[in-house]
Amino acid sequence: MNVSVDAVVRDVAKRIEAGLGHLTAEMTGMFIEVIPEFRHDDAVRQLMIASTSSNLTAIVDMLALGISLDDITVPPAAAEYARRFAQLDLSLEALLRAYRLGEHMFLQRAVEELQKIEMPARDALSTTSRVALLANSYIDRVIEGLIDIYEDERGRWSARSDAARAASVRAVLETEGLDLTSAEEMLSISLRGWHLAAVIWMLPGASDPGAVTLQAAAGMLAAAAGRAPLLVSADEQTLWAWISSAGKPAVDLERLESDLRTRPAVRVAVGEPSTGLSGFRQTFQEAQRARGVAMAGDAGAVTRYTDVALASLLIDRVPDVRAWAGRVLGDLLRDDENMARLRETVQVFLDTGGSFTDAAARMHVHKNTVHYRVRKAEEVLGHPLSQNRLHIEVALLACAQLGLVGRS
């Protein structure tokens, strides 16, 4: 590199340094005008100005003093501003865009100063190229550090926020005598309308990345409900969700089940809509009970509390329930394919009010097939289905929903 060009680079840097305050104001004004994320309150705006000033000072010092790129680090004010950007949930893309716009404005100012110096065109071109290369290398080096700073802070801030929210929700769920106003202040939401809770969890041993998969499932729940839920990370494998609204909320369960086919490692349990603070708690308790049934049996992607309410009352007494069901059903509880068909047929037959025709239609088999299976089941039981019918229905329901078959 020509020594005279190095000298001119230093001269240009000193000229820029003389007007650094004006350039800082011009640059930050441009950021605010063209990037919405930069329209902060006064405190954060001052930090943004300090960040911009520190970067400009660092670039000028690098050009004027010949500081090696290997010695370049993110200025403290710029690092702090990146952290604040992450805390405010502002996009990293907006921050990086500002750096590229700032680089362009700096180079424009360097060219303006260079034009005031009389020198051969070749040297002027070489000087411009040298300034552009160094400025670009500085921006690349700082951006690399900023990305790490932003992402680390975003992760820490999210974890702190999630932990605080989870603690508040747990307190609202568990604190006796808590009044409605206090609960609303703790959660920063209204609890006066309707609520519908859901529990989203990963199956044990799932290879999918938990956080990403759970958030995707939460998005599916939001789409099926038509509104974004309040989300709480209960642990690495579980999300709690509440859908709240002035009117009675509803979830399109068919859509949710369909969407969840793309996430086979996820399960969702849904409570029933309820109102007020007590409803906020009740619907969650129902979702938790539905989850318990789903985990005990062979549930599908979505389990609704209404469908498993009776079984949920028995979930804590599974050994006793199995012993009782064994006495009611006898060999019909045996773990083989033939008995499974008989149990299913009897359950559908009783659910349709003892109609062979309706049971056949629901199972997509011939009516004679239902006749045959019902007779075989009665032979296994040793009495007609009309005898002890209620016990048979409850035992079959518990068998299907609590996974009693095959349990010792």
Secondary structure as GFF3:
##gff-version 3
##sequence-region A 1 408
A	DSSP	alpha_helix	3	18	.	.	.	ID=ss1
A	DSSP	alpha_helix	20	34	.	.	.	ID=ss2
A	DSSP	three_ten_helix	36	38	.	.	.	ID=ss3
A	DSSP	alpha_helix	42	65	.	.	.	ID=ss4
A	DSSP	three_ten_helix	69	71	.	.	.	ID=ss5
A	DSSP	alpha_helix	76	87	.	.	.	ID=ss6
A	DSSP	alpha_helix	92	114	.	.	.	ID=ss7
A	DSSP	alpha_helix	121	174	.	.	.	ID=ss8
A	DSSP	alpha_helix	180	187	.	.	.	ID=ss9
A	DSSP	beta_strand	194	202	.	.	.	ID=ss10
A	DSSP	alpha_helix	210	225	.	.	.	ID=ss11
A	DSSP	beta_strand	230	235	.	.	.	ID=ss12
A	DSSP	beta_strand	238	245	.	.	.	ID=ss13
A	DSSP	alpha_helix	253	259	.	.	.	ID=ss14
A	DSSP	three_ten_helix	260	262	.	.	.	ID=ss15
A	DSSP	beta_strand	266	270	.	.	.	ID=ss16
A	DSSP	beta_strand	274	275	.	.	.	ID=ss17
A	DSSP	alpha_helix	276	296	.	.	.	ID=ss18
A	DSSP	beta_strand	302	304	.	.	.	ID=ss19
A	DSSP	alpha_helix	305	314	.	.	.	ID=ss20
A	DSSP	three_ten_helix	315	317	.	.	.	ID=ss21
A	DSSP	alpha_helix	318	329	.	.	.	ID=ss22
A	DSSP	three_ten_helix	330	333	.	.	.	ID=ss23
A	DSSP	alpha_helix	337	351	.	.	.	ID=ss24
A	DSSP	alpha_helix	356	363	.	.	.	ID=ss25
A	DSSP	alpha_helix	367	381	.	.	.	ID=ss26
A	DSSP	alpha_helix	389	402	.	.	.	ID=ss27
###
